[in-house]
Amino acid sequence: MNNKRMLIVLGGTWHDFDGFAHSMQSLLTPKGWVVEATYDLDRLTRLDEESFDLILNYTCFTKPDEGSDSVGPEKMNDAQIQGLMTWVRGGGAFLAAHSATVLGESSPLLGELIGGVFVEHPPQFTFTVYPLSRPHPITVGIEAFTVRDELYIERCDESVNIQMVAIDRGVAHPMVWSKQEGQGRVAHVALGHSADVWQLGPYQRLMLQTIKWLINGK
C-alpha cells in the first residue's frame, strides 16, 4: 500500500512555521505519511503534476510590524489561490490550520475556500474547547479539553459545519469547522499557535481525525 503524501504550505509572520512542520512530520510519519514542507507557494500552481493526498496550510499573511520576523511570502497570489481551488474542487483535501485564516493582502477567494477569515484574537490565555453534541468523525471520542493558546475570533461562512467551539467573554466562537468544496473537502482547526498546543494529546487526536475525514472523501 502506498504511503499518503502531504504538502505543508508555510509562510508569513509571528509563527514558528518550521516548528509546526516538524511537529506534524513527527506526528504523521509513524502513521505512514510522507510529509513535505515548503515556502514556495508556486507549488500550488502545479498540484496536478504531483500526487499529494492533502494540502495543509499553516501561514499567516500579514505585513510584518517593525521588529517582527517574516519568513517567505506575505500573501498568496491569484494564480496560487486558483491552483489550490481547482485542485480541491476536483477532489483534493485541504486543511487550513490556525493562522491560515489570516489572509493579509491575499484575495478574498482564499477566505471563501477556507470557509472563513480571521478577525482578531486576545492575548494568549487558557480556555476550554468544546465539541458540539452533534456527532461527527472529526470529533469522535474527543471530550472538552483545556489549552493555552490564541483564541481566534473569526468570521465564518454560514455553509460550514462547526464541530468545536470555545467561549470568550460570553460568546461561543468556532474553533473547528469543515465543509464540502466541489468534489473535495476542506477543514479548519483554529488551535495551534505553539508547541504547547502541538504536543497536547487531544490536539494531536483532533488533527489526525480531521485529516482522516478529509482524505476519506477522496
N, C-alpha and C positions, 0 to 999 in steps of 0.2 A: 504493500500500500504506500503510495507516495505521500511524503510529508506535505502539510499545508504550508503555504508561503504567505508571509505578511510583510507589507511595507509600512514602516512608521515614518510619517512626514513630520519634520521638525522645523522650527524657526521662529524668530521674534525676540521678545524681551521678557525680563522679570521671572524666568523659569529655568530650572535645571533640565534642559532638554536631553542632554546626554545621559544624565542620571535616570530620567524616566525611561529612555530607550533601553538602558542596561537592565533596569528593573523588569521591564516587560520581557526582555530576552531571557532573563533568569527564570521568570515565571513560566514562559511558554515553550522554551526549548525542551524541557523534560516532557512536555505534553506532545512532542512530535512536530512542533512548528519550526520552520526556518524563518528567522526574523531578521530583516534588513532595515536599517535606519538611514535616512537621507535628509539633507538640507536642500537638495536640488529639486525644486518644485516642478521643473520641466519634466520630471519623470511622470507627472500626472498627464502629460500630453501624449505619452507613449504607452499607456496601460494595455492597449490592445496587443502590443508587441511582447508583453510579458505575461506570466501566468500566476499572478498574485490572487490569492483567495480572499484577502481582506486588506483594506487600507485603514490604518489607524492614524488619525490626525491629532498631534499634540503640538499646537502652535499658539502664538499669542501675537497677533499682528497689530502692534501699536508702534508709533514713532517713539523712540526712547527719550526719556527725560534726561536732562543733564546729569551725568554721573551714573546712569544705568547702563547695563551691558546689553547689546543687541547682537544676536547671532543669526546669520543667514538673512533671508528677505524680510521686508517689512510689510508685505502684502502678498496675496495670491492674485495673479493677473487673470484676465478674462479667458485666455486660452487654457490656462491650467484648470480653472474652475469648470470650463466647458468639457475638458477632457475627463475630469473626475465625474461630472454629472452624467455624461454619456455612458461611462463605464458602469456606474451604479445603476442607472436606469435599464441597462442591458442585462442586469442580473448580478451586479457586484455587491459586496458587503462593505459598509463604511461605518467606522466607529470614531466619533468626534469626542475626544477626551478633554475634560477640564476646560482649559482656556481656548480651546478650538473655536468657541463661540465669540471670542474677541476678534472681530473682523478687521479692525483698523480701517484702511482705505480700500480694502477688497470690495468687490461688487456685492451688493445685497443678495445676489444669486447664491452666494456661498451660504448665507444665513437661511435662505429658503431650502437649500439642500439639507442642511443640518436639522432644520425644523425650529430654530430659534437663535437669538442673539443675546450677547452679554449686555447688561445694563450697568451694574455696579456690584461691589461686594464690600462689606465692613471688614475691619481688620480681623485677622485670624482669631478664632475662638473655638471653644469646644461645644459641639452641638450634636444632636442625635438625628440620624437619618431613618425614616420610617418607610417600610414597604406598604403599598396600598393593599386592602383586603382582597381586591380582585386578583385572582391567581394569574401568573404569567411565568413562562420558562426562565426569564431573566432573574426573577427573584425567588424562585422555588427554594425553600429551605433557608432563606436569609431572613433573620429577625432584625428588629431595630438594633442599630449599633451606634456607638458614640465615636466621634472623630474630632481631632483638632485640625481645622482646615480653613480655607477661604469658602465662605458660604456664598455661592454665586446667585445673584438675583438676575434672572434672565426673562426675556420676553419670548414666549414660545408660541408656535402656531397652534390653532385650535385642533388641527388634524392629528397632532402627535398623541401617542398613547403613553401616559405618565405611569411609571412604575414605582418611584420612590420620591418622597418629599422631605424637606426639613423646615422647621419653623423659626422665623426670625421676627421679633417684635410683633408677635401675634398673627403673622401671616405665613401661610404654608407656601413654599416655593418648590418647584420641580427640581429634583436632583438627578433623576434618570428618566429618559423617555426613549421611545422607539417609534418607527413608522415604516411603512412601505414606500418605496420610491420607484415607480415603474415596475420592472421585474426584480428589482433589488431591494435591499433592506438597509436602513440607517438607524443608528442608536447614538445616544449622547449620555455620558456619565460625567456629571459636573464636578465630582470629587477628584482630588488628586494633585494638590499643589506640590507636595514634597514627599521625601522618603518616609516620613512619619505616617503618611497615608498609604503609600505604595506597599509597605510591609505588613499592613494590617490583614489578618486572615479574612474578615468579611469583605474587605475591598477586593482582595485577590479573587475570592469566590465570585463576587459580583462581576468582575472583569471577565473571568473565564466563562461564566454563564451567558453574559452578554455576547461574547464572541461566538459561543456555541449557537445561540439563537440566530445571529447574523448569518453564519455560514450554513445553517440548516435550511435557509431559504433558497440555497443555490441548487 
